């Protein structure tokens, strides 16, 4: 499975960005797709997750500001980020869970950088 993120960039605090993640190349089903954020030298933290039937889960700090959505036909997930804060900055990684014979295989993208200026 190839996972590719896009949409990162530089934005002022209070601004918006929309990230996209596409998982391709698999003949198996893609289950949960999620976004993680990592600051330099820090741990990778879960931000938002979505199942194939649209069930979502958000990190508390982004509730009400970020919206995750999904196009199952294209195995693409979007993360709309509004009212961005400097603490939202970091590298955003997408992870797509591929289900093969009942076993979940996690696949990661290369990440996309988000910079939020004060």
Buried (B, 14 or more C-beta within 10 A) or exposed (E): BEBBBEBBEEBEBEBEBBBBBBBEEBEEEBBBBBBBBBEEEEEBEEBBBBBEEEEBBBBEEBEEBBBBBBEBEEBBBBBBBBEBBEEBBBBBBBBBBBBEEEEEBEBBBEBBEBBBEE
